[in-house]
Amino acid sequence: MDNNVCTLCRRRPAFFFRRYSGEKLCRGCFVKSIEGKVRATIAKYKMLNFDDRIAVAVSGGKDSVSLLHVLAKIEREYPKASLVAVSVDEGIAGYRDEALKIATENCRKLGIEHHIISFKELYGLTLDEIVEKARKSGRSELTPCAYCGVLRRKALNIIARRVEANKLATAHTLDDEIQTTLLNMLHGDVTRIVREKPVTDEVHQKLVRRVKPFCEIPEKETALFAYVKKIKFQSMPCPYAPEALRNDIRLFLNRIEEKHAGIKFTLFRATERIRQALEKATGTEALKECPVCGEPTTQDVCKACEMLQSLET
């Protein structure tokens, strides 16, 4: 048999070698394999029901637009389900405008309604203004990504409620999941691993349940999926990304994966076992409503309000 023939269809020439599985895939079989993996992940973790209203978080990057296209195809098979795209405009000059334009174009192409919420609308400040304020006040212990992560998470939950979604699908990949695990460990916040799961628990009526259909797909493959399907996405990285510890962890994990194919999956499975053990040991944290904004939180004041208040003091 020709060594360069797709190992699945055994007809077409292979263009991609999946080192961790040993598969050689043609373009068609590669696309089918990604769609199949997403379906399997949704079934494995019982992420979606046949009548869900799903808000897909779309940033305009490769992962989120690829997820939107895959879920749009799956949703057509379930007439009682509905799909809506939601985006957050953090207010990053020279970066976010292009991403939102691309997100809107993809939604229009797929016939999916698109809703945008902004930091300026919610918090009275753009991310650029928050970063400038933090630096002027000498509060440089938090990176721009630290502010963005907390404020963006809150914004997505608010807009998912606005569009009356009961599920919020995010495009966190296998890489994102294990990077987050290592970040939590390096920050000494091990118990947070319990909450960062493929499907969040139903713990508060104001908290829309999050699902991560890409959680077992490597980031490199979501990018390749977008290229093969000729899906338009923003390729420019966020200008604040190099400042984040996550970027260093990403480079470290990619180097290890290059030498030891499949190590990312091993870390993901290990995280799942750690999470189960922590859940038994700690139980589920009770949520209350933030006295400032009314959003669910485990703290006396939610992290977003705490961050914004610290800028004013």
Secondary structure by P-SEA (a helix, b strand, c coil): cccccccccccccccccccccbbbbcaaaaaaaaaaaaaaaaaaacccccccbbbbbccccaaaaaaaaaaaaaaaacccbbbbbbbbcccccccaaaaaaaaaaaaaaabbbbbbbbccccccccaaaaaaaaaaaccccccaaaaaaaaaaaaaaaaaaaacccbbbbbccaaaaaaaaaaaaaacccccccccccccccccccccbbbbccccccaaaaaaaaaaabbbbbccccccccccaaaaaaaaaaaaaaaccaaaaaaaaaaaaaaaaaaaaccbbbbbbcccccccccccccaaaaaaaaaac
